[in-house]
Amino acid sequence: MSYNMNILIVEDDLIASMYLESILNELNYKNIFKADSSQNALEIVSNYKIDLTLMDLDIKGPLDGIKTSKLLNEKYSIPIIFVTGEKGVDVIIDTLCTNIFGYITKPFEKCSFLAPFKIAIKKIEESKFQNAKDLLKREKSGILDLSYGYKFNINKNTCYLNGIPINLTKKELDLLKILALNINSNLSYETIKENIWQKQDIADSTLRDLVSRLKKKLPELAIENISSIGYILKN
Protein backbone atom coordinates (compact mmCIF):
# COMPACT_ATOMS: atom_id res chain seq x y z
CA MET A 1 0.00 0.00 0.00
CA SER A 2 1.42 3.40 -0.98
CA TYR A 3 0.60 6.94 0.15
CA ASN A 4 -0.27 9.88 -2.04
CA MET A 5 2.56 12.32 -1.47
CA ASN A 6 4.85 13.34 -4.33
CA ILE A 7 8.48 13.52 -3.21
CA LEU A 8 11.31 14.84 -5.37
CA ILE A 9 14.91 13.67 -4.82
CA VAL A 10 17.47 16.06 -6.32
CA GLU A 11 20.79 14.23 -6.12
CA ASP A 12 23.46 13.63 -8.78
CA ASP A 13 25.09 10.79 -6.83
CA LEU A 14 23.28 7.72 -8.16
CA ILE A 15 23.99 5.56 -5.09
CA ALA A 16 22.79 8.24 -2.65
CA SER A 17 19.69 8.83 -4.78
CA MET A 18 18.84 5.13 -4.86
CA TYR A 19 19.40 4.83 -1.11
CA LEU A 20 17.04 7.72 -0.37
CA GLU A 21 14.45 6.19 -2.66
CA SER A 22 14.77 2.81 -0.92
CA ILE A 23 14.14 4.41 2.50
CA LEU A 24 11.06 6.20 1.20
CA ASN A 25 9.80 2.96 -0.36
CA GLU A 26 10.20 1.21 3.00
CA LEU A 27 7.95 3.91 4.47
CA ASN A 28 5.39 3.18 1.71
CA TYR A 29 6.01 6.38 -0.26
CA LYS A 30 5.95 5.27 -3.88
CA ASN A 31 5.39 8.53 -5.80
CA ILE A 32 9.08 9.35 -6.06
CA PHE A 33 10.55 11.69 -8.68
CA LYS A 34 14.31 11.94 -9.22
CA ALA A 35 16.47 14.66 -10.76
CA ASP A 36 20.26 14.93 -11.03
CA SER A 37 20.47 18.62 -11.98
CA SER A 38 18.79 21.96 -11.37
CA GLN A 39 17.27 21.87 -14.87
CA ASN A 40 15.73 18.43 -14.30
CA ALA A 41 14.36 19.50 -10.91
CA LEU A 42 12.73 22.66 -12.25
CA GLU A 43 11.23 20.75 -15.17
CA ILE A 44 9.67 18.14 -12.87
CA VAL A 45 8.26 20.75 -10.49
CA SER A 46 6.70 22.66 -13.38
CA ASN A 47 4.83 19.53 -14.50
CA TYR A 48 3.92 17.82 -11.21
CA LYS A 49 2.67 18.92 -7.80
CA ILE A 50 5.60 18.16 -5.51
CA ASP A 51 4.88 18.00 -1.77
CA LEU A 52 8.46 17.68 -0.50
CA THR A 53 11.97 17.96 -1.97
CA LEU A 54 15.14 16.25 -0.76
CA MET A 55 17.86 18.53 -2.13
CA ASP A 56 21.60 17.88 -2.39
CA LEU A 57 23.74 21.03 -2.20
CA ASP A 58 26.18 20.04 -4.94
CA ILE A 59 24.14 19.22 -8.03
CA LYS A 60 24.79 19.53 -11.74
CA GLY A 61 23.50 22.44 -13.77
CA PRO A 62 23.75 26.24 -13.73
CA LEU A 63 22.25 26.45 -10.22
CA ASP A 64 23.50 24.73 -7.07
CA GLY A 65 21.16 23.23 -4.48
CA ILE A 66 20.77 26.48 -2.51
CA LYS A 67 19.87 28.60 -5.54
CA THR A 68 17.55 25.92 -6.90
CA SER A 69 15.81 25.68 -3.52
CA LYS A 70 15.32 29.45 -3.33
CA LEU A 71 13.75 29.39 -6.78
CA LEU A 72 11.45 26.51 -5.83
CA ASN A 73 10.47 28.35 -2.67
CA GLU A 74 9.70 31.60 -4.49
CA LYS A 75 7.67 30.01 -7.27
CA TYR A 76 6.06 26.99 -5.63
CA SER A 77 6.66 27.22 -1.83
CA ILE A 78 7.83 23.59 -1.70
CA PRO A 79 9.18 22.28 1.64
CA ILE A 80 12.84 21.25 1.42
CA ILE A 81 15.16 18.93 3.32
CA PHE A 82 18.81 19.45 2.41
CA VAL A 83 21.26 16.58 1.97
CA THR A 84 24.86 17.65 2.53
CA GLY A 85 28.27 16.89 3.95
CA GLU A 86 29.31 18.35 7.31
CA LYS A 87 30.86 21.41 5.62
CA GLY A 88 27.56 22.30 4.00
CA VAL A 89 25.62 22.77 7.25
CA ASP A 90 26.81 26.37 7.79
CA VAL A 91 25.82 27.22 4.22
CA ILE A 92 22.31 25.91 4.86
CA ILE A 93 21.96 27.84 8.12
CA ASP A 94 23.02 31.08 6.42
CA THR A 95 20.60 30.74 3.50
CA LEU A 96 17.49 32.92 3.34
CA CYS A 97 15.34 30.10 1.98
CA THR A 98 12.28 30.07 4.27
CA ASN A 99 10.96 26.60 3.49
CA ILE A 100 13.84 24.58 4.93
CA PHE A 101 12.39 21.78 7.05
CA GLY A 102 15.71 20.23 8.05
CA TYR A 103 18.92 18.75 6.75
CA ILE A 104 20.65 15.38 6.60
CA THR A 105 24.43 15.10 6.72
CA LYS A 106 26.29 12.54 4.63
CA PRO A 107 26.97 9.73 5.17
CA PHE A 108 23.55 9.01 6.66
CA GLU A 109 21.45 6.04 7.70
CA LYS A 110 17.72 5.48 7.93
CA CYS A 111 17.56 6.53 11.61
CA SER A 112 19.16 9.94 10.92
CA PHE A 113 16.84 10.45 7.95
CA LEU A 114 13.61 9.79 9.87
CA ALA A 115 13.77 12.74 12.30
CA PRO A 116 13.88 15.62 9.76
CA PHE A 117 11.57 13.68 7.44
CA LYS A 118 8.89 13.31 10.14
CA ILE A 119 9.18 17.02 11.01
CA ALA A 120 8.67 17.92 7.36
CA ILE A 121 5.67 15.60 7.03
CA LYS A 122 4.16 17.10 10.19
CA LYS A 123 4.49 20.67 8.88
CA ILE A 124 2.99 19.70 5.53
CA GLU A 125 0.06 18.02 7.29
CA GLU A 126 -0.55 21.06 9.50
CA SER A 127 -0.71 23.27 6.42
CA LYS A 128 -3.15 20.91 4.68
CA PHE A 129 -5.23 20.63 7.86
CA GLN A 130 -5.52 24.42 8.15
CA ASN A 131 -6.42 24.72 4.46
CA ALA A 132 -9.13 22.09 4.91
CA LYS A 133 -10.57 23.94 7.91
CA ASP A 134 -10.55 27.23 5.99
CA LEU A 135 -12.37 25.54 3.11
CA LEU A 136 -15.03 24.15 5.42
CA LYS A 137 -15.66 27.59 6.90
CA ARG A 138 -16.66 28.71 3.44
CA GLU A 139 -19.06 25.82 3.03
CA LYS A 140 -22.48 26.03 4.64
CA SER A 141 -23.12 22.38 5.44
CA GLY A 142 -19.70 21.37 6.76
CA ILE A 143 -20.62 17.73 6.10
CA LEU A 144 -17.95 15.26 4.99
CA ASP A 145 -18.89 12.00 3.27
CA LEU A 146 -16.68 9.24 4.69
CA SER A 147 -18.18 6.34 2.64
CA TYR A 148 -20.24 3.32 3.74
CA GLY A 149 -23.03 5.65 4.87
CA TYR A 150 -20.84 7.50 7.37
CA LYS A 151 -20.93 11.30 7.38
CA PHE A 152 -19.18 13.75 9.67
CA ASN A 153 -20.75 17.12 10.44
CA ILE A 154 -17.93 19.53 11.26
CA ASN A 155 -20.25 22.25 12.58
CA LYS A 156 -22.01 19.90 15.01
CA ASN A 157 -18.92 17.74 15.63
CA THR A 158 -21.07 14.64 15.13
CA CYS A 159 -20.69 11.44 13.14
CA TYR A 160 -23.73 9.83 11.50
CA LEU A 161 -24.37 6.41 10.00
CA ASN A 162 -27.23 6.53 7.51
CA GLY A 163 -28.50 9.68 9.21
CA ILE A 164 -28.38 8.30 12.76
CA PRO A 165 -25.90 9.89 15.24
CA ILE A 166 -23.19 7.57 16.58
CA ASN A 167 -22.23 7.75 20.24
CA LEU A 168 -18.55 8.73 20.29
CA THR A 169 -16.48 10.28 23.07
CA LYS A 170 -14.99 13.75 22.63
CA LYS A 171 -11.50 12.34 21.99
CA GLU A 172 -12.89 9.84 19.46
CA LEU A 173 -14.67 12.70 17.68
CA ASP A 174 -11.49 14.80 17.73
CA LEU A 175 -9.57 11.91 16.16
CA LEU A 176 -12.22 11.29 13.52
CA LYS A 177 -12.38 15.00 12.72
CA ILE A 178 -8.69 15.39 11.91
CA LEU A 179 -8.70 12.15 9.90
CA ALA A 180 -11.83 13.23 8.01
CA LEU A 181 -10.42 16.68 7.24
CA ASN A 182 -7.37 14.99 5.74
CA ILE A 183 -9.05 11.99 4.13
CA ASN A 184 -6.68 9.94 1.93
CA SER A 185 -3.70 11.82 3.38
CA ASN A 186 -1.27 10.34 5.87
CA LEU A 187 -1.05 12.05 9.27
CA SER A 188 1.90 11.68 11.61
CA TYR A 189 1.52 10.53 15.20
CA GLU A 190 2.78 13.94 16.36
CA THR A 191 0.24 15.91 14.33
CA ILE A 192 -2.67 13.81 15.58
CA LYS A 193 -1.57 14.00 19.22
CA GLU A 194 -1.06 17.77 19.11
CA ASN A 195 -4.51 18.33 17.61
CA ILE A 196 -6.24 16.11 20.17
CA TRP A 197 -4.23 16.69 23.36
CA GLN A 198 -2.57 20.04 22.52
CA LYS A 199 0.53 20.52 24.70
CA GLN A 200 0.19 17.36 26.79
CA ASP A 201 2.95 14.75 26.60
CA ILE A 202 1.05 11.71 25.30
CA ALA A 203 2.51 8.25 24.72
CA ASP A 204 2.05 6.55 21.35
CA SER A 205 0.24 3.73 23.16
CA THR A 206 -2.49 6.17 24.26
CA LEU A 207 -3.07 7.16 20.65
CA ARG A 208 -3.09 3.51 19.56
CA ASP A 209 -5.76 2.74 22.16
CA LEU A 210 -7.87 5.67 20.96
CA VAL A 211 -7.57 4.55 17.33
CA SER A 212 -8.48 0.99 18.32
CA ARG A 213 -11.64 2.15 20.12
CA LEU A 214 -12.69 4.31 17.17
CA LYS A 215 -12.15 1.45 14.70
CA LYS A 216 -14.32 -0.85 16.82
CA LYS A 217 -17.16 1.69 16.78
CA LEU A 218 -16.76 2.44 13.06
CA PRO A 219 -15.63 -0.95 11.69
CA GLU A 220 -16.34 -0.21 8.02
CA LEU A 221 -14.08 2.84 7.86
CA ALA A 222 -10.57 2.22 6.51
CA ILE A 223 -8.41 3.71 9.26
CA GLU A 224 -4.96 2.31 8.59
CA ASN A 225 -1.60 2.52 10.32
CA ILE A 226 1.44 3.81 8.44
CA SER A 227 4.46 2.06 9.92
CA SER A 228 6.78 4.49 11.76
CA ILE A 229 4.76 7.50 10.54
CA GLY A 230 1.10 7.70 11.63
CA TYR A 231 -2.43 6.98 10.36
CA ILE A 232 -4.61 7.52 7.29
CA LEU A 233 -8.37 7.41 6.67
CA LYS A 234 -9.10 6.12 3.18
CA ASN A 235 -12.35 6.16 1.24
C-alpha positions as CSV (number, residue, x, y, z in Angstrom):
1,M,0.0,0.0,0.0
2,S,1.4,3.4,-1.0
3,Y,0.6,6.9,0.1
4,N,-0.3,9.9,-2.0
5,M,2.6,12.3,-1.5
6,N,4.9,13.3,-4.3
7,I,8.5,13.5,-3.2
8,L,11.3,14.8,-5.4
9,I,14.9,13.7,-4.8
10,V,17.5,16.1,-6.3
11,E,20.8,14.2,-6.1
12,D,23.5,13.6,-8.8
13,D,25.1,10.8,-6.8
14,L,23.3,7.7,-8.2
15,I,24.0,5.6,-5.1
16,A,22.8,8.2,-2.7
17,S,19.7,8.8,-4.8
18,M,18.8,5.1,-4.9
19,Y,19.4,4.8,-1.1
20,L,17.0,7.7,-0.4
21,E,14.4,6.2,-2.7
22,S,14.8,2.8,-0.9
23,I,14.1,4.4,2.5
24,L,11.1,6.2,1.2
25,N,9.8,3.0,-0.4
26,E,10.2,1.2,3.0
27,L,8.0,3.9,4.5
28,N,5.4,3.2,1.7
29,Y,6.0,6.4,-0.3
30,K,6.0,5.3,-3.9
31,N,5.4,8.5,-5.8
32,I,9.1,9.3,-6.1
33,F,10.5,11.7,-8.7
34,K,14.3,11.9,-9.2
35,A,16.5,14.7,-10.8
36,D,20.3,14.9,-11.0
37,S,20.5,18.6,-12.0
38,S,18.8,22.0,-11.4
39,Q,17.3,21.9,-14.9
40,N,15.7,18.4,-14.3
41,A,14.4,19.5,-10.9
42,L,12.7,22.7,-12.3
43,E,11.2,20.8,-15.2
44,I,9.7,18.1,-12.9
45,V,8.3,20.7,-10.5
46,S,6.7,22.7,-13.4
47,N,4.8,19.5,-14.5
48,Y,3.9,17.8,-11.2
49,K,2.7,18.9,-7.8
50,I,5.6,18.2,-5.5
51,D,4.9,18.0,-1.8
52,L,8.5,17.7,-0.5
53,T,12.0,18.0,-2.0
54,L,15.1,16.2,-0.8
55,M,17.9,18.5,-2.1
56,D,21.6,17.9,-2.4
57,L,23.7,21.0,-2.2
58,D,26.2,20.0,-4.9
59,I,24.1,19.2,-8.0
60,K,24.8,19.5,-11.7
61,G,23.5,22.4,-13.8
62,P,23.8,26.2,-13.7
63,L,22.2,26.4,-10.2
64,D,23.5,24.7,-7.1
65,G,21.2,23.2,-4.5
66,I,20.8,26.5,-2.5
67,K,19.9,28.6,-5.5
68,T,17.6,25.9,-6.9
69,S,15.8,25.7,-3.5
70,K,15.3,29.5,-3.3
71,L,13.7,29.4,-6.8
72,L,11.4,26.5,-5.8
73,N,10.5,28.3,-2.7
74,E,9.7,31.6,-4.5
75,K,7.7,30.0,-7.3
76,Y,6.1,27.0,-5.6
77,S,6.7,27.2,-1.8
78,I,7.8,23.6,-1.7
79,P,9.2,22.3,1.6
80,I,12.8,21.3,1.4
81,I,15.2,18.9,3.3
82,F,18.8,19.5,2.4
83,V,21.3,16.6,2.0
84,T,24.9,17.7,2.5
85,G,28.3,16.9,4.0
86,E,29.3,18.3,7.3
87,K,30.9,21.4,5.6
88,G,27.6,22.3,4.0
89,V,25.6,22.8,7.2
90,D,26.8,26.4,7.8
91,V,25.8,27.2,4.2
92,I,22.3,25.9,4.9
93,I,22.0,27.8,8.1
94,D,23.0,31.1,6.4
95,T,20.6,30.7,3.5
96,L,17.5,32.9,3.3
97,C,15.3,30.1,2.0
98,T,12.3,30.1,4.3
99,N,11.0,26.6,3.5
100,I,13.8,24.6,4.9
101,F,12.4,21.8,7.0
102,G,15.7,20.2,8.1
103,Y,18.9,18.8,6.8
104,I,20.7,15.4,6.6
105,T,24.4,15.1,6.7
106,K,26.3,12.5,4.6
107,P,27.0,9.7,5.2
108,F,23.6,9.0,6.7
109,E,21.5,6.0,7.7
110,K,17.7,5.5,7.9
111,C,17.6,6.5,11.6
112,S,19.2,9.9,10.9
113,F,16.8,10.4,8.0
114,L,13.6,9.8,9.9
115,A,13.8,12.7,12.3
116,P,13.9,15.6,9.8
117,F,11.6,13.7,7.4
118,K,8.9,13.3,10.1
119,I,9.2,17.0,11.0
120,A,8.7,17.9,7.4
121,I,5.7,15.6,7.0
122,K,4.2,17.1,10.2
123,K,4.5,20.7,8.9
124,I,3.0,19.7,5.5
125,E,0.1,18.0,7.3
126,E,-0.5,21.1,9.5
127,S,-0.7,23.3,6.4
128,K,-3.1,20.9,4.7
129,F,-5.2,20.6,7.9
130,Q,-5.5,24.4,8.1
131,N,-6.4,24.7,4.5
132,A,-9.1,22.1,4.9
133,K,-10.6,23.9,7.9
134,D,-10.6,27.2,6.0
135,L,-12.4,25.5,3.1
136,L,-15.0,24.2,5.4
137,K,-15.7,27.6,6.9
138,R,-16.7,28.7,3.4
139,E,-19.1,25.8,3.0
140,K,-22.5,26.0,4.6
141,S,-23.1,22.4,5.4
142,G,-19.7,21.4,6.8
143,I,-20.6,17.7,6.1
144,L,-18.0,15.3,5.0
145,D,-18.9,12.0,3.3
146,L,-16.7,9.2,4.7
147,S,-18.2,6.3,2.6
148,Y,-20.2,3.3,3.7
149,G,-23.0,5.7,4.9
150,Y,-20.8,7.5,7.4
151,K,-20.9,11.3,7.4
152,F,-19.2,13.7,9.7
153,N,-20.8,17.1,10.4
154,I,-17.9,19.5,11.3
155,N,-20.3,22.2,12.6
156,K,-22.0,19.9,15.0
157,N,-18.9,17.7,15.6
158,T,-21.1,14.6,15.1
159,C,-20.7,11.4,13.1
160,Y,-23.7,9.8,11.5
161,L,-24.4,6.4,10.0
162,N,-27.2,6.5,7.5
163,G,-28.5,9.7,9.2
164,I,-28.4,8.3,12.8
165,P,-25.9,9.9,15.2
166,I,-23.2,7.6,16.6
167,N,-22.2,7.8,20.2
168,L,-18.5,8.7,20.3
169,T,-16.5,10.3,23.1
170,K,-15.0,13.8,22.6
171,K,-11.5,12.3,22.0
172,E,-12.9,9.8,19.5
173,L,-14.7,12.7,17.7
174,D,-11.5,14.8,17.7
175,L,-9.6,11.9,16.2
176,L,-12.2,11.3,13.5
177,K,-12.4,15.0,12.7
178,I,-8.7,15.4,11.9
179,L,-8.7,12.1,9.9
180,A,-11.8,13.2,8.0
181,L,-10.4,16.7,7.2
182,N,-7.4,15.0,5.7
183,I,-9.0,12.0,4.1
184,N,-6.7,9.9,1.9
185,S,-3.7,11.8,3.4
186,N,-1.3,10.3,5.9
187,L,-1.1,12.0,9.3
188,S,1.9,11.7,11.6
189,Y,1.5,10.5,15.2
190,E,2.8,13.9,16.4
191,T,0.2,15.9,14.3
192,I,-2.7,13.8,15.6
193,K,-1.6,14.0,19.2
194,E,-1.1,17.8,19.1
195,N,-4.5,18.3,17.6
196,I,-6.2,16.1,20.2
197,W,-4.2,16.7,23.4
198,Q,-2.6,20.0,22.5
199,K,0.5,20.5,24.7
200,Q,0.2,17.4,26.8
201,D,2.9,14.7,26.6
202,I,1.1,11.7,25.3
203,A,2.5,8.3,24.7
204,D,2.0,6.5,21.4
205,S,0.2,3.7,23.2
206,T,-2.5,6.2,24.3
207,L,-3.1,7.2,20.6
208,R,-3.1,3.5,19.6
209,D,-5.8,2.7,22.2
210,L,-7.9,5.7,21.0
211,V,-7.6,4.5,17.3
212,S,-8.5,1.0,18.3
213,R,-11.6,2.1,20.1
214,L,-12.7,4.3,17.2
215,K,-12.2,1.5,14.7
216,K,-14.3,-0.8,16.8
217,K,-17.2,1.7,16.8
218,L,-16.8,2.4,13.1
219,P,-15.6,-0.9,11.7
220,E,-16.3,-0.2,8.0
221,L,-14.1,2.8,7.9
222,A,-10.6,2.2,6.5
223,I,-8.4,3.7,9.3
224,E,-5.0,2.3,8.6
225,N,-1.6,2.5,10.3
226,I,1.4,3.8,8.4
227,S,4.5,2.1,9.9
228,S,6.8,4.5,11.8
229,I,4.8,7.5,10.5
230,G,1.1,7.7,11.6
231,Y,-2.4,7.0,10.4
232,I,-4.6,7.5,7.3
233,L,-8.4,7.4,6.7
234,K,-9.1,6.1,3.2
235,N,-12.3,6.2,1.2
